Amino acid sequence: FLPAGEITLGVNEPLLFHIAAKDVDNDPLEYDWEFTWHEAEVEGTDTIERTFLTPGRKKVSVTVSDGWEEVEKTWTVLVQDKPMVEKPKINVYVIDGKNKKKTEVG
């Protein structure tokens, strides 16, 4: 997974989150990303890019499930104060062979 450990960055600085998971039985995996209680969840991808727009201690969690069992990884991000200039956004990356598609959520 990345990033490793606790991260410190400034407001409006994007940060890439990724988790590499494999099921020993080759069952398809489901990914559910969670942020703060008032933000939408993101599903279906092992990689996101997050930009925080307010300072403070933030949590980002992903739950990976094969339908029978699940594991969760949580990151803590310390966001330092900088002026807010736009609404929160999450970029979702879908990699299919040689193509990479980026979709903005939020």
Phi and psi in degrees as a GROMACS rama.xvg file:
@    title "Ramachandran Plot"
@    xaxis  label "Phi"
@    yaxis  label "Psi"
@TYPE xy
-146.889  147.702  LEU-2
-72.448  162.097  PRO-3
-95.4731  132.783  ALA-4
75.8928  -170.245  GLY-5
-77.7216  139.778  GLU-6
-117.667  142.44  ILE-7
-120.17  130.544  THR-8
-151.896  173.092  LEU-9
-94.036  161.564  GLY-10
-57.0496  141.634  VAL-11
71.8647  10.2427  ASN-12
-96.3137  121.755  GLU-13
-70.872  148.934  PRO-14
-137.112  129.707  LEU-15
-91.1901  131.075  LEU-16
-116.15  136.035  PHE-17
-147.027  143.133  HIS-18
-133.543  128.761  ILE-19
-102.453  113.016  ALA-20
-128.579  148.152  ALA-21
-142.234  136.948  LYS-22
-93.6406  132.25  ASP-23
-65.1751  -25.5978  VAL-24
-93.9496  5.33745  ASP-25
60.935  27.3234  ASN-26
-68.349  147.778  ASP-27
-66.2555  143.439  PRO-28
-104.468  144.425  LEU-29
-111.82  138.287  GLU-30
-118.434  127.139  TYR-31
-126.057  114.056  ASP-32
-96.9274  135.855  TRP-33
-127.553  145.69  GLU-34
-123.965  -131.621  PHE-35
-81.9587  166.898  THR-36
-59.8729  -27.0928  TRP-37
-95.6789  4.33582  HIS-38
-107.057  149.622  GLU-39
-66.1683  149.236  ALA-40
-82.914  157.321  GLU-41
-119.13  134.958  VAL-42
-126.588  155.803  GLU-43
89.808  9.37958  GLY-44
-140.987  150.009  THR-45
-94.0166  -0.911142  ASP-46
-139.674  133.213  THR-47
-136.646  159.097  ILE-48
-119.066  128.345  GLU-49
-121.309  136.895  ARG-50
-119.143  120.566  THR-51
-93.0093  137.321  PHE-52
-111.019  -3.47221  LEU-53
-132.204  148.207  THR-54
-74.4278  161.135  PRO-55
135.311  -178.197  GLY-56
-90.6156  119.452  ARG-57
-113.625  153.022  LYS-58
-120.527  137.806  LYS-59
-128.772  126.981  VAL-60
-127.801  145.806  SER-61
-130.04  136.248  VAL-62
-111.57  127.975  THR-63
-111.373  128.421  VAL-64
-134.778  143.913  SER-65
-103.105  10.5549  ASP-66
97.0341  -20.3668  GLY-67
-112.742  -46.3845  TRP-68
-128.506  159.977  GLU-69
-143.128  154.104  GLU-70
-128.83  153.094  VAL-71
-127.995  140.311  GLU-72
-123.424  131.736  LYS-73
-123.58  132.732  THR-74
-106.9  147.526  TRP-75
-111.141  128.825  THR-76
-122.905  124.515  VAL-77
-95.9887  114.624  LEU-78
-101.219  121.325  VAL-79
-85.1952  155.199  GLN-80
-68.645  126.923  ASP-81
-150.429  158.574  LYS-82
-61.353  141.892  PRO-83
-84.8613  130.347  MET-84
-123.429  -14.7622  VAL-85
-153.447  170.843  GLU-86
-72.5479  157.391  LYS-87
-58.9012  144.004  PRO-88
-140.905  152.102  LYS-89
-129.472  125.689  ILE-90
-99.7684  130.22  ASN-91
-108.253  128.56  VAL-92
-106.862  127.977  TYR-93
-117.009  116.529  VAL-94
-106.535  120.555  ILE-95
-129.83  99.3173  ASP-96
64.5967  -118.276  GLY-97
-92.7526  -8.78992  LYS-98
-96.7572  143.227  ASN-99
-127.055  123.481  LYS-100
-114.834  133.043  LYS-101
-113.385  129.556  LYS-102
-125.08  131.281  THR-103
-92.1222  133.613  GLU-104
-120.058  138.98  VAL-105
